[in-house]
Amino acid sequence: NAGVTQTPKFQVLKTGQSMTLQCAQDMNHNSMYWYRQDPGMGLRLIYYSASEGTTDKGEVPNGYNVSRLNKREFSLRLESAAPSQTSVYFCASSEDRNSPLHFGNGTRLTVT
Amino acid sequence: AQSVTQLDSQVPVFEEAPVELRCNYSSSVSVYLFWYVQYPNQGLQLLLKYLSGSTLVKGINGFEAEFNKSQTSFHLRKPSVHISDTAEYFCAACSTGGGNKLTFGTGTQLKVEL
């Protein structure tokens, strides 16, 4: 049971480049989330999807877009990367609104 | 909306000593509370959660936390730490009607020394 799988693990982009971070879960969870983790700031919610077919903004959505492709997959896209988006990105899923989150191992993104 | 404050960014402790990691929250509504642990280069794992009922919650790896509504606290404790407990610990909260939109604290780095 793989849980939550994120790809890639590492990525370096130049300012202005675009990329998509992929996330898939095999636990049949309804809800999925994207967080970013920055030193001294904890984790901040970028976007979430309460169920297949729905997405909503979190605390820091600017500069990002998401797609809930199906129940398993939730991707995060940076259309024009900026150095401020250098961070570690975590995808998470949960069975329902009151269930604990299950996290992937993260994607470390550097924007130069 | 709620906020979560972890007062200590780093806590050094000797092996087999007790430890308490502090967490305070503020919210105008009822909340669920969680503690997560993050080992180096990994995602977060759930240690324990408080949803309702008994205010003393036991989690994995010998950790426990006590929900104190009057002090709006949810401190994490372990009576005797091990080297393997070295990690970063995050407290998190979400409103009971908030659809699992967790608000995280800034984290506490626990360093267990011999």
HADDOCK unambig.tbl for C-alpha pairs under 7 A between the chains (distance, minus, plus):
assign (segid A and resid 40 and name CA) (segid B and resid 106 and name CA) 5.54 0.50 0.50
assign (segid A and resid 41 and name CA) (segid B and resid 106 and name CA) 4.86 0.50 0.50
assign (segid A and resid 42 and name CA) (segid B and resid 104 and name CA) 5.98 0.50 0.50
assign (segid A and resid 42 and name CA) (segid B and resid 105 and name CA) 5.65 0.50 0.50
assign (segid A and resid 42 and name CA) (segid B and resid 106 and name CA) 3.89 0.50 0.50
assign (segid A and resid 42 and name CA) (segid B and resid 107 and name CA) 5.85 0.50 0.50
assign (segid A and resid 43 and name CA) (segid B and resid 104 and name CA) 5.83 0.50 0.50
assign (segid A and resid 97 and name CA) (segid B and resid 99 and name CA) 4.50 0.50 0.50
assign (segid A and resid 97 and name CA) (segid B and resid 100 and name CA) 4.70 0.50 0.50
assign (segid A and resid 98 and name CA) (segid B and resid 99 and name CA) 6.93 0.50 0.50
assign (segid A and resid 98 and name CA) (segid B and resid 100 and name CA) 5.85 0.50 0.50
assign (segid A and resid 102 and name CA) (segid B and resid 45 and name CA) 6.91 0.50 0.50
assign (segid A and resid 103 and name CA) (segid B and resid 43 and name CA) 5.38 0.50 0.50
assign (segid A and resid 103 and name CA) (segid B and resid 44 and name CA) 5.75 0.50 0.50
assign (segid A and resid 103 and name CA) (segid B and resid 45 and name CA) 6.97 0.50 0.50
assign (segid A and resid 104 and name CA) (segid B and resid 43 and name CA) 5.39 0.50 0.50
assign (segid A and resid 105 and name CA) (segid B and resid 42 and name CA) 4.67 0.50 0.50
assign (segid A and resid 105 and name CA) (segid B and resid 43 and name CA) 4.23 0.50 0.50
assign (segid A and resid 106 and name CA) (segid B and resid 42 and name CA) 6.89 0.50 0.50
assign (segid A and resid 106 and name CA) (segid B and resid 43 and name CA) 6.09 0.50 0.50
